[in-house]
Amino acid sequence: MTPAYLVTHSGGFHADEVFSTVMLTRLFPQAELVRSRGAEWITPGPDRIIYDVGGAYDAGAGIFDHHQRGAPLREDGQPFSSFGLIWRHFGRDYLAASGIPADYIETVHASFDARFVLPVDLLDNGALNPASAGSLLTGMLLPELIESLKPVFDDSAPGAEDSAFQTALTIARAFAEARIARSAAKLRAEAIVLDAIAKAGTSRILELPMGMPFRPAVVRAGADHLWFVINPRGDDWVIGGIRKSEDGFEQRADLPASWAGLSGAALEEASGVPGAIFCHNGRFIAAAATRDAAIAMAEIAVREAETAA
């Protein structure tokens, strides 16, 4: 199906139809976006995809609403919004159109659905209370921010709602595309990290060719022996710890206490390593001028941590 029209409702908008529009306009850039509640538009036809309006869900007929009685549910009983329905049927094609390699599509699809689409679905259906994020964060949730772009109640300028929708669409597209790109990047990083783990052998120091997400691959590989990671960053090198868990900040091993908060000559003297640049007071990251200096600092940190263990 190559639609001539993408139809959603007029008036105020929510995150679900905005993100649905992000997907559909990438897949069908030639289609005209129509925001209307008119029967002539929200009645299914071979020339259109209708979403978040129309009172029916029939993928074969090209209509994807979730407001009607008997609205579709996920396999686990959680509700869909229009975003979830559009993602369900067009998500893989959208990822392919976004340049995600075929080998990554299923993994990225599942991750994006669980961490991006599902929260929008639940919030839109009232199945998740924004206040559960805490009063300080409620207004900072992405769906809330998207909806905050709606015109204020007394903005009666012609086209204000459609103009605001286009603004929201641009911002929503940036967030969705960035999240998908990051998911694919994590998979690319995983392959690099797993190779580096193999090269590290029994060493407690993992050397990477650049900064990248590494902890998921370290956990997946069962590389519990690794304590520190080094990698180049611009003209310098970084020495970092590996967190024990995703939720906390406790490290498998800390950098030496005598380095905490030092920099420059003071850190060189305390560490005995020429080229030592900086050590965070929290002892989870440090910097060095060269690879040799970074390795030397990491080796000292390993020896001290092994002694303390």
C-alpha positions as CSV (number, residue, x, y, z in Angstrom):
1,M,0.0,0.0,0.0
2,T,1.3,3.4,-1.0
3,P,-1.1,5.9,0.6
4,A,-1.8,9.3,-0.9
5,Y,-3.0,10.6,2.5
6,L,-2.0,10.2,6.2
7,V,-5.0,11.0,8.3
8,T,-5.1,11.8,12.0
9,H,-7.5,14.0,14.0
10,S,-7.5,17.7,14.1
11,G,-7.4,19.8,17.3
12,G,-5.1,19.2,20.3
13,F,-2.5,16.5,19.9
14,H,-0.8,13.9,22.0
15,A,2.5,12.2,21.7
16,D,1.1,9.0,20.2
17,E,-0.2,10.4,17.0
18,V,2.8,12.7,16.7
19,F,5.3,9.8,16.9
20,S,3.0,7.8,14.6
21,T,3.4,10.7,12.1
22,V,7.1,10.6,12.5
23,M,7.2,7.0,11.3
24,L,4.6,7.3,8.6
25,T,6.0,10.5,7.0
26,R,9.4,8.8,6.7
27,L,7.9,5.7,5.1
28,F,5.5,7.6,2.8
29,P,7.1,11.0,2.2
30,Q,4.9,11.6,-0.8
31,A,1.7,11.3,1.2
32,E,-0.2,14.4,2.3
33,L,-0.8,14.8,6.0
34,V,-4.4,15.6,6.8
35,R,-5.6,16.5,10.3
36,S,-9.4,16.2,10.3
37,R,-12.3,14.6,12.1
38,G,-14.5,14.9,9.0
39,A,-16.3,11.6,8.0
40,E,-15.0,12.0,4.4
41,W,-11.4,11.7,5.8
42,I,-11.7,9.2,8.7
43,T,-13.6,6.6,6.6
44,P,-11.2,3.9,5.4
45,G,-10.2,3.9,1.8
46,P,-7.5,2.5,-0.4
47,D,-5.7,5.8,-0.7
48,R,-5.1,6.5,3.0
49,I,-3.8,5.4,6.4
50,I,-5.9,6.6,9.3
51,Y,-4.6,6.7,12.9
52,D,-5.7,7.8,16.3
53,V,-9.2,8.5,15.0
54,G,-12.0,6.7,13.3
55,G,-13.1,4.3,16.0
56,A,-11.7,1.1,14.5
57,Y,-8.6,-1.0,14.3
58,D,-8.2,-2.9,11.0
59,A,-4.7,-3.0,9.6
60,G,-6.0,-4.5,6.3
61,A,-8.2,-1.5,5.8
62,G,-5.5,1.0,6.9
63,I,-7.1,2.3,10.1
64,F,-5.4,2.3,13.5
65,D,-7.4,3.7,16.3
66,H,-7.5,2.6,20.0
67,H,-10.3,4.7,21.5
68,Q,-13.2,2.3,20.7
69,R,-14.7,-0.5,22.9
70,G,-12.7,-3.7,22.4
71,A,-9.6,-1.8,21.5
72,P,-6.6,-4.0,20.9
73,L,-4.2,-5.1,23.6
74,R,-0.7,-6.4,23.7
75,E,-0.2,-10.1,24.4
76,D,0.5,-9.2,28.0
77,G,-2.8,-7.3,28.3
78,Q,-1.3,-3.8,28.2
79,P,-3.1,-1.3,25.9
80,F,-1.9,0.1,22.6
81,S,-2.0,3.7,21.6
82,S,-2.0,4.6,18.0
83,F,1.8,4.8,18.2
84,G,2.0,1.2,19.4
85,L,-0.3,0.0,16.6
86,I,1.6,1.9,13.9
87,W,4.9,0.6,15.4
88,R,3.4,-3.0,15.4
89,H,2.7,-2.9,11.7
90,F,5.3,-0.5,10.3
91,G,8.1,-0.5,12.8
92,R,10.4,-2.9,11.0
93,D,9.9,-1.1,7.7
94,Y,10.6,2.1,9.4
95,L,13.9,0.8,10.9
96,A,15.0,-0.5,7.5
97,A,14.1,2.9,5.9
98,S,16.2,4.5,8.7
99,G,19.3,2.6,7.6
100,I,19.3,0.0,10.4
101,P,21.2,-3.1,9.2
102,A,19.0,-6.1,8.7
103,D,20.8,-8.1,11.3
104,Y,20.0,-5.5,14.0
105,I,16.3,-4.8,13.1
106,E,14.7,-7.4,15.5
107,T,16.8,-6.4,18.4
108,V,16.4,-2.7,17.9
109,H,12.6,-3.2,17.3
110,A,12.2,-5.0,20.6
111,S,14.3,-2.5,22.5
112,F,12.5,0.6,21.1
113,D,9.1,-1.0,21.6
114,A,9.8,-1.7,25.3
115,R,11.6,1.5,26.2
116,F,10.0,4.1,24.0
117,V,6.8,3.0,22.4
118,L,5.3,1.2,25.4
119,P,5.6,4.1,27.8
120,V,3.9,6.4,25.3
121,D,1.1,3.7,24.9
122,L,0.6,3.4,28.7
123,L,0.6,7.2,29.4
124,D,-1.8,7.9,26.6
125,N,-4.2,5.3,27.9
126,G,-4.0,6.4,31.5
127,A,-2.4,3.0,32.4
128,L,0.7,4.8,33.7
129,N,0.5,7.8,36.0
130,P,3.0,10.5,35.1
131,A,3.2,11.4,38.8
132,S,4.9,8.1,39.4
133,A,8.0,9.8,38.1
134,G,7.9,12.2,41.0
135,S,6.5,15.7,41.1
136,L,9.8,17.3,39.9
137,L,10.1,15.0,36.8
138,T,6.4,14.7,35.7
139,G,6.6,17.7,33.4
140,M,9.9,16.5,32.0
141,L,8.6,13.2,30.6
142,L,8.9,13.2,26.8
143,P,5.2,12.8,26.1
144,E,4.4,15.6,28.4
145,L,7.0,17.8,26.7
146,I,5.5,17.0,23.3
147,E,2.0,17.9,24.4
148,S,3.3,21.1,26.0
149,L,3.8,22.4,22.5
150,K,0.1,22.6,21.9
151,P,-1.2,26.2,21.6
152,V,-2.4,27.9,24.8
153,F,-6.1,28.0,25.3
154,D,-6.6,31.5,24.1
155,D,-4.4,31.3,21.0
156,S,-7.1,31.8,18.3
157,A,-4.6,32.5,15.4
158,P,-5.6,30.7,12.2
159,G,-3.7,27.5,11.8
160,A,-2.2,27.6,15.3
161,E,-2.9,24.0,16.0
162,D,-1.5,22.7,12.8
163,S,1.6,24.9,13.1
164,A,2.2,23.6,16.7
165,F,1.7,20.0,15.4
166,Q,4.5,20.6,12.8
167,T,6.8,21.9,15.5
168,A,6.0,18.9,17.7
169,L,6.6,16.6,14.8
170,T,10.1,18.0,14.1
171,I,11.1,17.7,17.8
172,A,9.6,14.2,18.1
173,R,11.4,13.0,15.0
174,A,14.7,14.1,16.5
175,F,14.1,12.2,19.7
176,A,12.9,9.0,17.9
177,E,15.7,8.9,15.4
178,A,18.3,9.6,18.1
179,R,17.0,6.8,20.2
180,I,17.0,4.3,17.4
181,A,20.5,5.4,16.2
182,R,21.7,4.9,19.8
183,S,20.2,1.4,20.0
184,A,22.0,0.4,16.8
185,A,25.2,2.0,18.0
186,K,25.1,-0.2,21.2
187,L,25.0,-3.3,19.0
188,R,27.9,-2.1,17.0
189,A,29.8,-1.3,20.2
190,E,29.0,-4.7,21.6
191,A,30.8,-6.5,18.7
192,I,33.9,-4.3,19.3
193,V,33.9,-4.8,23.1
194,L,33.5,-8.5,22.8
195,D,36.6,-8.6,20.5
196,A,38.5,-6.5,23.0
197,I,37.6,-8.8,25.8
198,A,38.9,-11.7,23.9
199,K,42.2,-9.9,23.3
200,A,42.4,-8.8,27.0
201,G,42.5,-12.4,28.1
202,T,42.9,-12.7,31.9
203,S,44.0,-9.0,32.3
204,R,41.9,-6.8,34.5
205,I,42.3,-4.0,32.0
206,L,40.1,-3.7,28.9
207,E,41.5,-1.5,26.1
208,L,39.0,-0.1,23.7
209,P,39.7,1.9,20.5
210,M,37.4,4.8,21.5
211,G,34.8,5.7,24.0
212,M,31.7,3.5,23.7
213,P,29.0,1.7,25.7
214,F,30.9,-1.3,27.1
215,R,29.2,-2.6,30.3
216,P,26.4,-4.6,28.6
217,A,29.0,-6.6,26.6
218,V,31.2,-7.1,29.6
219,V,28.2,-8.5,31.5
220,R,27.1,-10.6,28.6
221,A,30.6,-12.1,28.2
222,G,30.7,-12.9,31.9
223,A,34.0,-11.0,32.1
224,D,33.9,-10.4,35.9
225,H,37.6,-10.3,36.1
226,L,37.7,-6.9,34.3
227,W,38.0,-3.9,36.6
228,F,39.1,-1.0,34.5
229,V,38.7,0.3,30.9
230,I,41.1,2.5,29.0
231,N,40.5,4.3,25.7
232,P,41.6,7.4,23.8
233,R,39.5,10.5,24.0
234,G,40.7,13.3,21.7
235,D,44.4,13.9,22.5
236,D,44.2,12.2,25.9
237,W,43.4,8.8,27.3
238,V,40.7,7.9,29.8
239,I,40.9,5.3,32.6
240,G,37.5,4.3,33.9
241,G,36.0,1.9,36.3
242,I,33.2,-0.7,35.6
243,R,30.1,-0.4,37.6
244,K,28.9,-3.4,39.6
245,S,25.3,-2.9,38.4
246,E,23.4,-0.8,36.0
247,D,21.4,0.9,38.7
248,G,24.1,1.9,41.1
249,F,27.4,3.8,41.0
250,E,29.6,1.3,43.0
251,Q,32.6,0.2,41.0
252,R,34.1,-3.2,40.8
253,A,37.3,-1.5,41.9
254,D,38.1,2.1,42.6
255,L,41.1,4.2,41.5
256,P,43.6,4.8,44.3
257,A,42.4,7.0,47.2
258,S,45.7,8.9,47.1
259,W,44.8,10.2,43.6
260,A,41.3,11.5,44.4
261,G,40.7,15.0,43.2
262,L,44.3,15.6,42.0
263,S,45.4,16.9,38.7
264,G,48.6,17.9,36.9
265,A,51.9,17.8,38.8
266,A,50.2,16.8,42.0
267,L,48.7,13.7,40.4
268,E,52.0,12.8,38.6
269,E,53.7,13.0,42.0
270,A,51.1,11.0,43.8
271,S,50.9,8.3,41.2
272,G,54.5,8.3,40.0
273,V,53.3,8.4,36.4
274,P,54.5,11.1,34.1
275,G,51.6,12.2,32.0
276,A,48.9,11.6,34.6
277,I,46.4,14.5,34.1
278,F,43.4,14.2,36.4
279,C,41.6,11.9,38.7
280,H,38.0,12.5,39.7
281,N,37.3,12.9,43.4
282,G,34.9,10.0,43.1
283,R,37.8,7.7,41.9
284,F,35.8,6.3,39.0
285,I,37.6,8.0,36.2
286,A,41.0,9.5,35.4
287,A,42.8,10.9,32.5
288,A,46.3,10.6,31.1
289,A,48.3,12.3,28.3
290,T,49.4,9.0,26.5
291,R,48.4,5.4,26.2
292,D,51.5,4.3,28.1
293,A,50.6,6.6,31.0
294,A,47.0,5.3,31.0
295,I,48.2,1.7,31.1
296,A,50.6,2.5,33.9
297,M,47.9,4.2,35.9
298,A,45.5,1.3,35.3
299,E,48.1,-1.2,36.4
300,I,48.8,0.7,39.6
301,A,45.1,0.8,40.3
302,V,44.8,-2.9,39.8
303,R,47.7,-3.7,42.1
304,E,46.3,-1.5,44.9
305,A,42.8,-2.9,44.5
306,E,44.1,-6.5,44.6
307,T,46.0,-5.7,47.7
308,A,42.9,-4.2,49.3
309,A,40.7,-7.1,48.3
